Amino acid sequence: MHLPLLGMGTWGMGGKYERDENNVTESIELLSYGFDMGFRLVDVAEIYGEGLTETILGKAMKGRKREDIFVISKVWKEHLRYDEVLRAAEGSLKRLNTPYIDLYLVHWPNPEIPLKETMSAMETLIEKGFVKEIGVSNFTVPLMEEASSYLSHAKLFANEIEYNLAVRDAEREVILFCKKQGINVIAYRPLAKGSLLSGQNAILQSLSSKYKKTPAQVALNWIIGKGASAIPKAGSREHLKENIGVLGWHLSTEDVSLLDASRF
């Protein structure tokens, strides 16, 4: 299964950790607009808006070809017992109003619950046809190795991690391991919560002028040039237009090296 390189993040749509119905209509319209523009990857989680975010996405997908959209959802760290994982996935499927989830992730590790139990449930979800692929989020290399050791017929498809020009810790071990093992890397907070766009970084500004792209487009292009998928938040129509402009061009090898060596 092919993972698109660029997607739409949904944090804040329908609330963050609590349900908030104030932006439901505009969020549905925004995601629908993104699909119309050509976005095919969208990232949600059961914890977002206490499930309301998944409901919003389900409404935005209504009437569209399901196979044209790659949906990522995640089970919260408090729901990692075997039966709880199954219940969480079933709840997500109902809210999303879809027969399957393309990629289902363990949102955060929980040392209080045996990982073997969690991964057994994740494999069961594949067997039942509820999910196409399984993966993890915020996992270290030892945790990825442990999770993989409990899988009998599936493999980890992805690890979703915080990764951007300012947060590069994952490059030391996690990303190298993922590349060796054929595990996709998905970058959340790819713009470092907006801190990269303050206008203070001379290198980003210079490359922005050189490529006739915005600093955000340069920063996102750097990520996908590394082979990772990026899921910047879909904040507005303007943001979506800007984000999709990341595709179809490449930073030169020299400019990638320049960004690699810079501090943000």
Helices and strands as residue ranges (DSSP letters): E 7-9, G 21-23, H 24-37, E 41-43, G 48-51, H 52-61, G 66-68, E 70-75, G 77-79, H 82-96, E 101-106, H 115-128, E 131-137, H 141-149, E 156-162, G 169-171, H 174-181, E 184-188, G 192-197, H 202-211, H 215-225, E 229-230, H 237-244, H 253-261
